[in-house]
Amino acid sequence: MSLLSVENLVVRHGLLQAVRGVSFSAERGETLALVGANGAGKTTLLRAIAGAHQPAAGQVRFDGADLTDVPSHKRVGMGIALVPEGRKLFVQMTVEENLLLGRTAGRPGDWSVDRVLEMFPNLKARRRAKTGHLSGGEQQATAIGRALMSNPDLLLLDEVSLGLSPLIVDRVYASLQTLITSGTTIILVEQDLNRALSVSDRVICMLEGRVSLEGPSKSMSRDDVTKAYFGLHKAGAGSVSA
């Protein structure tokens, strides 16, 4: 049984249908890259999985449980953690205080402040600094660390590299590599196609709220994904067109 199953999901922003009948699954330990142009529905899809946006139709199942009526804070307690676009840190609180907020879910597990600091060593000297005074890379590391402190089975990462320099992105991904290979299930929204293809097991490309391409990352070329990005892809082996 898949850890996550999304079935015919429809999500609206008022009259705008941002996600249109999307279906996919994520297996335990899999890293899935979600790509697409701005406005394709990627962030809305992640928020719907996390419970931050109520779907208009369809179903999300996690570890066999129907999440339709489960609020977002209870989904965290079930093992789903979202690192939102823009990080959404409490900027008047320190790095350590932000990290400890992740413990409020009460899930057992191995993640601690010290373990997060080992994963992101650039935060060690900033442990007691207010997050509003951090660099973009330090803020992103803190946001990821806060999510990990809830000991998730499914980690949703929205736009990890947004607004960061290439050097800082390299550092963040170097720290994430241990997590990617550790067996944690990850759904990653990433604008950098090369990066998305290199770290993921499978890639899903969205176009105007629908899945335009899906398949193993190893069998996808940048050209395949770019065509799906702009609606030029024709369905073939290992892909789904909607």
N, C-alpha and C positions, 0 to 999 in steps of 0.2 A: 504494500500500500504506500502511495506517495505521501510525503510529509505534508505537502500543500497541494490542494486541488482547487482551481478556479474554473467555474463552469458558467459559460454564457453571461458573463458579468456585464451589466450596464450601469454606468455611473453618470449622473448629470450635474451640471452647474446651472441651476435654473432651467432655462429652455435649451441650453447647450448640452448635447450628448457627448461627453468627453471620452467615455469608454463604451465601445459598441460591440457587445456580444463576445467578449474576450474569453477564451478558454485555454488553459495550460496547466501543467503540473510541475512540481519541483520535488526531486527525490532527496532523501537524506544524504547529506554530505556534498550535494551538488552546488556548484557556483553557476548561477544563471545571469547572463548580462541582458539588460533591457535597454535597447537603443531606439533612437528615433529623433526626428527634428523637434524643435520647440513646439509645444502645443499638440504633440502626438498622443498625449494621454498617459505618459509614463508615471509622472508624479501622482496623478489622480488614482491610478491603479494601485500604486504602493500604499497610498493613504487609505484606500478602500480595504486592502488586505489588513492593514494595521488597525482598522476600525475608526479612523479619523474622518471618514467620509462614508455616509450611508449609501449603499447601492440602490438603484431603482429596480433592478431585477438581477436574477442570477444567484449564484451561491459561492461562498468561500468555505472550504473544509480544511481543517488543520488537524493532523494526526487523527483523522476520522471523525472529528467533531464539527458540526455545522456552526459556523460563526455568525450566522445571520443576525441574531439578536444579542450578540455578545459585545458589550462596550469596550472601548479601546484599552482602558486600564486593566480589565480582566484578561484581555488578549496578551498584554505584557506578562501577566501572571501565568498564562498558559505557555509562554515561551516565544512570543513574537516581539521583536524590538525594532523600532524604526529610527534611523538617523536621518532627520528631515533635511531637505534642501534649505540652506541658510543657517543650519546648525541649531538655532533656537536655544542657545545657552542662557543661563541666568547670569548676566554680565556683572552684577554687583556681588556675585558669590565667587569664591576661589575655585581653582581647578579641583581640589580635593572635595569641596562641598558639592560641586556639580556631579562629580563621580559618585559620591555617596547617595545621591538621589536615585541612582540606578538600583540601589539595594532595596528600595521601598517595595519592589514587587514581591520580595520575600521568597524568591525561588532559590533552592539550594544549588550550589555549584562552586567552582574553583576560582571564579574571578574575584579579585580584590583590588584595592587601590595600588598596592605594591606590584601586582601582576600587570596591571594596566601601564604603570610607569616603566616596567621592564619592556613591555611591547612598544611603548612610545617614549624612548629615553629623553627626547627633547623636552618632555614635560617635567622631568625630575626637579630641575632647578626652578620650575614655575609652579610647583605644587601648591603654594600658598598665595599665588598671585591671582588677582581678580581676572576672570576670563575676558572682561571687556578691554583689558590691557594686553591681550595676547595677539600674536600674529595670526594670519588666516590659517596657516598650517597647524599651529598649536591649538587653535579653536576647533579645527576639524578633528584632530587627534582626541581632544577632550570629548567632543560629541560622540565619537565612535566608542571611546572608553566608557562613557556613561551608559550607552546601550549595552555594552558587554557586561557591565556590572549587574545587569538583570539576569545574567546567565541564560541567554536565549538559545533556543534550538533553531530559530529562523531569524537571520539578521537582514534587514532591509536597508540598503545604503543608497540614498538619493543624491546624485551628483557629487561624488566624492571629490572630484578635481575642480569643481566650479570656483573660479576666481583665484585659483592658486597658480603660482609660477611652476614651470615644468620641473625645476629642481625640487620644490616642495612636494609636488605630486609624486615624484620618484620616491621620496622619503616615506610618504604616507603609504604608498603601495608596497614598499619594502617591508614596512611593519605589518601590513595586512597579509603578506604572503604566508606567514606562519598560521594565521587564522584560516586562510583559504585552504591550506593543506591539513588542517586539524580535524576536519569532519563537520564543522559548522555549516549548515545550509545557508547560502547567501544569495540574495537577489540584488543585483547591482545595476543602478542606472548610471550610465557613463556616456558622455558625449565623444570621448576619444575612442574612435572605432578600433584602432590598433591595440590600445590598452584593453578594451573590452574583450576583443577576440583572444588576446594573449593570456588573460587570467581566468577565463570562464570555460566551463565544460560545454555550455549550450548558450546560444544567443537567440533572442526574440527581438525582431524589429517591428515597431508599431508605426502606423501611418493613419492619421486622422481617426484615432481611437480604435483601430482594428489591428490585428496581427497580420503583417504583410509578408513576413518571412520567419521561419523557425527551423532550427537544426543544430547539429553539433558544431561547435566553434572550429574544430579542426578541419571540417569540410567546407567551411565558409571562407570565401575570399573577401577582401575589402571591397572589391568591385561588386560582388553579390549583394553585400549589405548596403552599399551606397545606392544601388539601383532600387532596392526595397525602401530605402530612406525616402526616395523621391517618387515612388510609385511606378518604377520602370521594370520591376521584377516580374517575371512570369513563373508560375509555380512549376517546380520540378521535383526531382528526388530529394527527400529529406527536408522539404519545405512546405509551408502552408500559406496559401494566399487567401485573403479575406476581402 
